[in-house]
Amino acid sequence: MTDIKELANILSKMSEKDILVFLHEILTESEISDLSKRWRILKMLGENFTQREIANKLNVGLCKVTRGAKILKNSNAITLKLIKEIKNEH
């Protein structure tokens, strides 16, 4: 099993609380911040903010936002499914 598959398997068995603790144990504050920012970019794209608005508001490069937009253009993307689920919850 590759490391990333093993990690996915481990995470799938953990509670939300344990996942948060685990992520804080293995990631630096900078890595956590980057991951959080990437997720925020995807959510904002799902909320129909423009790429330029997101880049300006989050102080990130347009390339980073464009990468997220490409993911959400794929109708089979798991990320797109998750963003839609979040939108429906609110």
Steps between C-alpha positions, in 0.01 A plus 500: 500500500638842412543755775214721379263201476601393848440852629157517331409166656607618845309828469183321388493312831552803724254735668498867401659593833780246455560613141547859619745393770685276254531775239636741760750236608639423154467836324668832573287807564601622154384176337170516688456860389573408137257208507231716659556772241473250212168377640378861541592568135293202388204604715513856367509369144191298587339821627562656156767749599719588204854367492638851525277583800622189679866569422466856632295413807722210610825657380594201284625468147250469219665170396402341832137607449502385137613156612196478726272619220631225272418240763143626532450495122538121507145372550640176647721671760448391860584856602210633292266253668620612845460870416144436376418310819625790711292747297189287550558488877488878528 
